[in-house]
Amino acid sequence: MVPHFTVIRDTTPDSAILRGAVVAMGNFDGVHLGHRAVIAAALEMGRAHGRPALALTFEPHPRRFFSPNTPQFRLTDERAKLRLLAGTGLAGAVVMTFDKARAGTSAQDFIHHDLIGRLGVSGIAVGYDFHFGKGRVGSPSLLVNEAPRLGIEVDVQAHVDIDERPVSSSAIRIALAEGLIDEATTMLGAPWFITGEVIHGEKRGRDLGYPTANIRLDANCGLKHGIYAVRVGRGAERLDGVASFGRRPTFDNGAPLLEIFLFDFKGDLYGQALDCAFVGFIREELKFDSLEALIRQMDDDSARARAMLAAAPDAFPRLGVID
């Protein structure tokens, strides 16, 4: 039986809050290996004291509040982030609204009013670089110094390095923008994925022998345009395929679109929500002089995608269930 994952929001009544829990604090964009180290520390602390462990995160991302006109490539929107957090073994998540009031809350008020007063936390796990409160005055060292007086335990996790480079959401965004899927997957601990609804397209793929499920990604998605080996989730079902993300230079050079061809699949997917995990980068987007040349290339892309996916049979993010 899948454990229930509780989501606590600003509107959640006090009577419904899991008081006494341990919290892993962070923005958790992508829920990468660095985030998972913080979560693992919270889970271990919770087990040691017989307490549930929760993630504590903020929505919208604070960067969106402070720089509303700057494009933000988020690795995970709120729902994707919660599904990933639900797959870690946490009992739930506290989602705090990041608005003008939250941005103006002092670090001390956040600790005493939000963490101790409202949530009644018994322990906190946090990354070495996490800051909070007005002016980002709140820091791991502040939490450590306050812990004895508050009667709570604080665990500060160091950065996680891969090949002597710190894992970070920014580094993962850069890897995705450069088509370095293996590098992004290593830092995330699983393939990066998106979720979207299948929409109607121009249906050119049908005429080419490659009918596609089309998904419009967020306008700020920074994924490199190109061809990818993908694994698609439809509920508990997993389907392998090859996908193009880009502007279709052979045809219309239009708005970016994700077009997924699922191997050995027949059926109508319009209106359905699919999870699409990017397992491997095959090539950059190209313009072809003829449809015949395009089809030959698509045949080759499909063969390469099948080989990549066969070499990674279990590659898919671990997603939990949220209400």
N, C-alpha and C positions, 0 to 999 in steps of 0.2 A: 504494500500500500504506500502511495506517495505521501510523505508528510505534508501537512498544510503549511503554506508559506503566507505569513501574515504581513500585510502592507499597512503601516501606520502613517497617517498623514496629519497635517495641521488640524484638520477637521475631525480627526478620530477622538471620540470621548475618552476622558481619562480612565474610565472604567474598563475600556477595551485595550489598554496599553499593557504590554508584558513588562511590568516593573521588575527591576532587579536584574535585567539582562546585561550581558556584555555586548558592547557595540564595537564594530570595526568602522572607523570613520574615514570617509574619502569621497571624491567625486566619482571614482570608479568608471571613467569612460573607457570602455573596452573590456574591463575586468581582466586585465593582463596579469602576468606572473608576479609583478610587484604588488598589485592589488591582492592577488591570491595569497601572498605571504602574510599580509595584514589580516585577511579573513581567516587563514589557518591559525594565526596566533589567537584571534578571538574565539575560534572554535575550541582550541585547546584550553584557553582560560575558562570558557564556559563549562567544558567537561570537568575540569579540575574542581570547580566550585558548585557543580550541579545546577548551572544556570543556562538559560537559552542564549544563543548568540545571534545578534542582528547586525545588518549593515546599516549605517547611517549615511545618507547621501542627500544631495541637493538638486532640485529642479526648479527652473531651468538651470543649466550649467552656469556658474557664476560669470564665466567669460561672456555669455550671452547678455547678462544684465549690465555688465560694465562696458561692453563694446557692442551695443545692439546693431550697429550698422556694419560691423566687420563680419564677413562670411566665416562661419564656423563649421569645419568638417568634423562632425561628431562620429566617433567609431560606433557608438550605440545610442539610439534614442532611449527615452525613458523605459519603454516596454521591453526592449531588447536587453537593456541593462538589468532590469528586474528579473527577467527570465534566466539570464546568466547567473545572477546572484542566487536565485532559487535552486540552481543546479549545483551549488557548492556545499550544501548541507546546512546552511544557515536556516534559522527558524523564521526569518522574515526580514523586512527592511523598514527603516524609518525614512520617509521621503519628506524633507523639509523644503517648503517653498522659499526660493531665493528671490527676494524682492527688496524694495527700498528699506523696509523695516528690518529685514534680516541683515542686509548689508550694513545697517547702522547700529547693530547690536554689538556691544563691547564683548571682548573675549571672556571677561569675568561674568558678565550677565549670561552669556551663552552657556558657560559651564554651570553656573548656579541655578539659572532658571530652566534652561532646556534640558541639559544632561542630568542634573541631580533632581531638580524640582519636578519637572514633568515626566521624565523617563525613569528616574530613579536608578540610573545605571550603577552596576557594581564593578564594572571594569571597562577599560577602553584600550583598543589596539589601534595604532595609527602609524602611518609611514613617516619616515624621517623628514620629509619635505612638506608635510601637510600643515597649512596655516588656516586660521579661522578668525572670525570677529572683525570688527571695524578696523580698517587699516592693516589687516592681516597680522595683528599683534599676537593673536593666539598661536602657540607653537607646541611641538612635542615637549620641549623643555618646561614650558609653563605647566602643562598637564602633569609632568613628572613631579614638579615642585609642589603642586597643589594636592597630589594624590594622598599623601599621609593625612593631611588635615581633613580631607573629604572622606577618608576611609574606603578608597577605591584602589584598584590595581591598574597600572598603566604599562602597556608594552609598546615600545617604539621599534619598528622594523627598519633595518638598514635597506639601502637600495639593492635591487637584484640586478646582477650583471650577467651579460652573455657576451663572451669574447671580449671582456674588459670594457663593455659599453653598457651603461645603465639602461634598463628597460623603462620605457615611458610611453604614454599615449602619443606624445609628439613624435617620437621615433617611429612608432607604428604608422602614424599618418604619413610620414615621409616614405616609409617602405612601400605602402600601398600606392602612393602617388608615383612611385618609380617602378611599379609592377613587381616588386620583390616580395612575392607571396610567401615563399618559404621563410624569409626573414620575419615577416609579420606574424606568420603562424607560430614560429618559435617563441616570439615575445608574448603572444597571446596565450600560448599553451593549447590552442586549437585554431582551426581556420576562422578567419574573419567572416561574418555573415551579415546579410541584410534580410529584412522581411518586407514583402510588398504584395499588393493585389495585382493579379494578372489583368491586363487591360487589352482592349482591341488595338491592333496595329494595322499596317498596310497589307498584311497577309502575303507579302512577297515570298516569305519562306516556304509557303505551301507549294508555290509554283517551282521552287528550286529543289523541292524534296526535303526541305528542312523546316517544317512548321515550328514556330517558336512561341513560347510563353513570354509575353512582354511585361516588364515592370518598370515604372518610372521611379528612379531613385531621387533622394533629396537633392535639391538644386545645388547644395554646397558639398555634395559628395566629391572627394578628391581622388577617387580611385583612377588609376591610369587607364586610358582608353586602350582597349585591346581585346584579345581572345583568351578565355580562361576555361580550365577544367573545373567543373562545379559539381557539388552534390546538393541536391534539393530535398528539403523536408516538407512533406505534406502530412501534417499530423505526425504520427509515428512512422509513416512510410518514408523510405529513402530512395531517391531516384538520381541516377548519374546522368551527366550531360555535359555539353559544351556551350559556352555563352559568349556573346559579344556585348561589350559595353562601349558605347561611343555614338558617333554622329552619322554612321552609314555613308561614308564618302562616295561609294560607288553609286548611290542612289540620290539622296537628298541633302546630305550634310546638315541634318536637322538637329533638334534638341537631343541631348544625350539620352539614350534608352538602353536598358538591359534586355537583351533578347536571348532566351534560353531554349536550346534544343535538347530535349530529353531523349536519351537513347531508349529504344524498344518500348516506347510509350504511345498509347493511343487514347484519346479522351479529351473532354472539354474542361479547361481549367479557368475559363473566364470568370472573374469575380472572386476567385479563391485566393487566400493568402498563402504564400509560399515562403519558406526560409531557404535562402540560397547561400551556401558556403563556398568560398573561393579556395580551391585546393591547389591550383597551379596556374602559372602564367605561361601562355603558349607563344604569343607573338603580338606585335603592335597592330593597330588597325591600319588597313591598307585600302587603296583605291584600285579597282581592277578594270581592265580595258574591255572585258567581255564577261557575260554570265558564265560561259564555259570555264573560264579561268577561275572565277569565283567559286564555282562548284567543286573544281578540282582541289582548290585550297581548303574548302570546307570539309571535303573528304579527308584530307590530310590532318586538319585540325581535330576532327572527330577521332581519328585513330590515335593521335597523340594524347588527347584527353582521356580516352579509354585506358591507355597505358598508365598515365599518371594516377588515375583513380584506382586502377587495379593494384598499384603499388602502395596505396593508402586506403585500404578497405574500411578502416574505422574512423577516417577523418571527418569529424563533424563536431560542432560545439555541444557541450552537455547543457541542455536547457531544462529548467524546471517549469512548473506550472504555476501561474499566478491567476488571481481572480480577474 
